[in-house]
């Protein structure tokens, strides 16, 4: 999304304590641990919105100035492993598969939208896609597994454009647009946290929009070949809409957003679905402010949302939210072994603990 190309961002690492039992009765008001952020140092001053943790020990982040960061020791130390001669690019999204393999996406008009892949921990990179369509602007990407993925562009000729890969990001092709519903006037996606398009293992994918008359969520059950679209209750506008979506399975999802230009006021700024995104319900207790990233933790029903004015947690699957921190963060991701990471500004890294 073009309006976000100059936003400053921040990276944070978050780890959930393993003592949180899946059967804990958080939704019904049982004992709820207190979340908090613990800071680390990265040695980076870049705006880091791209984030892809693999495990508690391995994580990658990417951002402005051609920056790509990698840790293999749980965030205690970070290596700068960005591609050479890319200081003019903003790597707003990254997908890492392990300590060696990762794919990064840079945003921007025309040829600024690019994709690179590495198979040696960032020691070398191969450019696998460079946009040649002046009207395209790639915002984010997602992977179903180690081989199959999608990258999302703002509309071209009245429809959102997609790229697909079936070789782990080493090559990409444009998905035919006949399975994509028409875009609304002014509609686009937000390149805020690398989570404007998401997927689950298998064939399900979703992407979120704003900018038009209605903020919408598109969904696909065939790895992006065909799509349906549903209105969300999150308000839309020139800089407002759904900024981030997260699905814990094929049915249960959360959407967050608001208005970047008015970050302290976001009525109906969060919503949830229990039917795979066919219908969305506004949260009863919303964060109330603009949120640019959301992710499910490994604890059932528990998710975290972040934004420039604070962080919130839900214990009941997104139906209500509770503020626990007021610092600036912009994206959040969690791993299968219970570690969660968030993104924000100035190379900051923090760990989220539930004590």
N, C-alpha and C positions, 0 to 999 in steps of 0.2 A: 504494500500500500504506500503510495508516493508520499503521503503526508507524514509518514513516520521515518523517513530516511535520515533525519537529523536528530532523532530522539536519543538522549544519553541513556545507557542501560547498565545493569549490574549483575554479576553472577554470584550465586550462593549455593553452598552444598548443605543438604539436610539429611540427617540420618535418624530414622525412627528407632527407638529402643526396642529390643527384641522381647521385652517383658509384656508387651501389649497382646493379650490373648484375643484371638478372633471372636470368642464368645462374650467378650465384655459388653455390658449393657449400656453403652454410651447413649444410644438413641433414646432409651427410656429414663435417662437421667442418673445412671449409676456414676461411680467415681470417674471423673474425667481428668487425665493428667494435664499439666499446664505446658503448652508449647512455648518455645523460646528459640532465639537465634544465637549461635556462637560463631564469631568471626574467625576467618583464616586469612592468610596473605597469598596472593597470586603473583605479585610482581608485575601486574598488568594495570594499565590505566585506561584500557579500551572499554567501549560500550559493548557488553557481552550479552546478547539476547539469545543466540543459539546455544542449546544445551542438550547434552545426551549422556546421562549416566548409564553405565553398563552394570555396575555392581557397587558395593560399598567402597571398593578400592579403586575401580577404574571409572573415569569420567572424562568427557570432552566438553569444551565450550568454544564458542566462536563469536566474532563480533566485528567492530569497526577497525579500520586500519589494517585489514587483512589478517587480523589476529585469530589464531587457533591455539587453544590451551589443552593440555592433556595431563592427567594425573594417574598414576598407577599405585599410589600409596595412600588412598583415602583422602586426598586433598592436602596432605602435609607439604608436598612440593608439586610444582607445576612446570611443565616444559612448554616453551613457545615453539609451535611446530607448523605455523601457517605457510602456505605456498609462497615462493619467492615472487617478487614483483607484483604484489596484489595490494599494496598499501592504500590504493584508491577504492578498494572494494569493502562492502559491508556484508560479512557472512552472518546473516540473520538466522540461519537454521543449520543444524548439523544432526546427522544420524550416525551413531557409532555402534558397531557390532561386537567389538572386543578391544583389546589393547592396541591392535594393529590396524584394523579395518574401520574406515569412517568415510562419510560423504558429507560435503558442505555445499551450501547454496548461498550465493550472493544475490542481493536484490538490486533493483534499479531499472531504469528505462533502457530499452535496446540491449546493447551488448554488455551492459553492467550486470544483467541477469545471467549467471553462470553456475555450473556445477563442477566440482572437483572431487576426485576419489583418491584415497591412499590405502595401501596394503602393507605398509611398513611403519605404522605408528607416526606418520607425518614426516618421515625423513624425506619422502618424495611424494609428489602429487601428479595426477593426470587430469587435465581438463576434459571432461566427458560431455559437456554441453555448453554452448554459447548461443544466446538468443539472437536471432536475426530478424525478428518481427518487431518493428518500431512500436506497435501498440501494446505489446505484451510487457508485463511486469510481474515477475515471479516472486511470490510471497513466502512460501513455506512448502514443506514436503513431509511425507510419511512413508513408512515401510511396514508391510504386512509380515515380512519375515526377512531373512538375510538376502533374498534375491529380488523380491517383488516390491516395488514402491511407486509412488505418485508424487509429482510436483505440481503446485497450483499457481496459475497466473490470474491476474485480473482479466476481465472480459476482453476478448478480441472479436470484433464483428458481432457484438451483442450476446456472446456466450462466454462463460468462464472456460479458460483453456487449461488442459492438463497434459503433462508428460508422463510416460510410464517407462519403467525399467524392469527387466526380468533377469538381470545379471549383477545385482547388488550395486547399481549406480554407475557401472562402467560404460553404459551406453543408454540413450534415451530416445524415445519416439513420441510424436504428438498423438494424443488420443483423438480419434474422430469426434467431431462435435455434435453428431446427430442424436446422441443419447443424453445431451445436456439441456436442461430447461433454459429458456431465455433469461438473461439477466434483466433486472430492473434498471431504469434510468439512474445513473449515478452509483450503482452498486459495485462494491469491490470487497476484497479481503484485507485483513490487517496483518502486516509483517511485524508484529509486536513481540512474539515470544516463540515463534516456530510451531505454534499449536493452532493455527487457523485451519489446518487439515490434520485429521488423526485417523487411525485405523485400529482394528483389533486383529489378532491372529486369525487367518482365514481369508475372508473376502469382503468384510464390511468396512466402509470408510464414510467419513462425514467431513464436511467443511462448512465454515461459518462466514457470514457476511455482515456488512453494514453499508452506510452511505446512501442507500436508496430510501424509498418510502417505508420499507419494513426491513428489520434485521431478520435474516433467514438462516436456516440450517439445511444443507443439501445432504442426502444420504445415498449410498450405493451398496448393493449386495453382490456385485460382480467385479470387484477390484477396479471400479471406475469407468466401466464401459457405458453404463446407463445410470441415471440419477433421478430421484424425486426430490421435491423441496417442500419445506414446511415453514410457515411464519413462526417466529419466536415472540414471546412477550417483552423481550428486551428492546427498549426504544432505539430507533435508528435516526441518523442525521448525517450531516457532512463529515463529522469526525466521530460518529457514534455508531454502535451496533454491538454484535457479538465478536469479541476479540479472541476468545479461547474456548475450546471444547475439549472434554475428556470423557472417555467411555471405559468403564471397568470390565464390560463384557458387551455382548451384542444388544443388550436391552437398556442398561442403566448408564445414563449420561448426565453431565453437568455442563452448562454454558455460563460464561461470565463476560461482562463487558461494561458498557457505559460510554462516556464521552471523554476522549483524551483532552479536549479543550476545556472541559469543566470537571476535573478529576475528583472534586470533593462532593459532587452530587450525582448519584446514579440510581434514581428510582427504578425498581424492577430490574436491577442490574445483574441478577442471577436467576437461572431457571434450571429445572431438572426434567428428565424424561425417564420413564420406565418401560417404554415400548419401542426402543431403538431409534428414537428421534421422530416418530410419526406425529407425536403431540408433545408440547412443552408446557410446563406449569411454572409460573413465577414463584420464586422462593418466598415463604412467609416472612422470614427474617433475613433480608438481603444485606450484603456488606454496606450498601448505601453510598458507596464511592466507586469510582472507576477501577476495575480490575482487569489486568491484561493476561493473566495466566492462571490455570487451574489444573490440578492433578489429583488422582485418587492415590491414597496410601495403601499399604497392604492390609490395613485393618478394615474390615467390612464396614461400609457406610461412612468412613472418614476420608475427607478430602481437604486440601489446602488451596486457597486462592490468594494471589498476591497482586499488588499494584504499587504505584508510586507513592500512595499515602498510607499503606499499611498492609498487613497480612491477616487473613481470616481462616477459621477452621469450621467445618461442618461435621457433626457427629451423627447426622441422620440422613445421609445421602443427598445433601444439597437442599433440603427443605428449609433449613434455617442456618444462619452463619453467626460466628462469634469472633469479634476482633481480639487479637492477642499481641499485636505489635504495630507500631506506627511508622517504621522505617520504610525506605523505598526499595521495592523489588518489582520485577517485571515478568518473570516466568518461573515455572516450577515443573519438575519432572521427578518421577519415582521409579525404582527398580524392583525386580522380582524378589530380591533378597531384603527388601524393606528400607533401602536408602532413598531419600528424596532430596532433590536439588532444585534450586530456584535461581532466577536470573534478574539482574538489575544494573547498576552503574558503577563506573570507575574501578573495575576489576575486583570489586569486593567479593569475598567468599565467606559464607556463613554456613553453619550446620544447624539444622532444626532438631531439637531434642524434645521429647515429651516426657517430662519428669513427674 
